[in-house]
Amino acid sequence: MLMIQEITDKLLFNLDEGMMKRWLNAVLPDVMAFFWSVVLALLAFVIGRRLIRKIVDLTDRGMEKKRIEHGIRTFTRSLLNGALYLLLLVIILNLFGISTSSIAAAVATLGFTAGFSLQGSLSNFAGGVLILMLHPFVVGDYIIEDTNKNEGTVREITIIYTKLATVDNRIVVIPNGMLANSSLTNVTKSPKRQLDLTFSISYDADIRKAKEVLRQVIAKEERRFIGEEENVFVKELSDSSVNLGMRFWVPTGSYWPIRWDTIENVKYAFDEAGIAIPYPQMDVHVDGH
């Protein structure tokens, strides 16, 4: 019995050893091929990423030398960056034996389905192209998006979004499709803006004197456009005040400082001239019986 057991164990060992060798001989080439594919893919990714950065930077510097508008530069930079990374992905997949024709077939198959889920992104991409072609605004303009009342200085125009910086330096990200398909106000498109202010005076005040005071305030403002139209007029007779209007033209870049200074200067001038500015008040009459 012992001899039979030894013979059986020896046969099983030889059988297992033979099967293991055959399995290793069959699997090992594929394992080594996959290992080297992974190594080459990692190497391709590292080298490709550096090349992409250099190509994008060189393209951006070339456009900067040609003084191409900053919005077009940022849009082209993001578009080129995405296209080159897609090309790098195709190269890496080829290293694993996936042919370009197979990738194209897969993209074509998924394209129809993905088109529905990416309608918003495609709309935003098309909106970005329209913005760059029609130039409703450029980087550096101050715009007001009329639908949701977002406003700020345009900092960047990418292939999908436009970034605005608010006056307190918050970044507002708005889809390009929304900006291309809705109305917006470009505050800084023109080099000059009309300053339009309203000041209220008491019904007891001298209107002629108040208008002359406003004209003097305008004359003292050296930052205005001299020679442009300047108006001081009675705008409205309201319930408790006479409202005077003041209009003159100022450089767009100095609009807000001039506006703030003018309001302050008018208050000082009215005080010196003895012109009363009305404020809400209530008169109570008590009848004695």
Buried (B, 14 or more C-beta within 10 A) or exposed (E): EEEEEEEEEEEEEEEEEEEEEEEEEEEEEEEEEEEEBEEBBEEBBEEBEEEBEEEBEEBBEEBEEEEEBBBBBBBBBBBBBEEBEEEBEBBBBBBEEEEEEEBEEEEEEEEEEEEEEEEEBEBBBBBBBBBBEEBBBBBEBBBBBEEEEBBBBBBBBBBBBBBBBEEEEEEBEBBBBBBBEEEBEBBBBEEBBBBEBEBBBBEEBBEEEBBBBBBBBBEEBEEBBEEEEBEBEEBEEEEEBBBBBBBBBBBBEBBEEBBEBBEEBBEEBBEEBEBBBBEEEEEEEEEEE
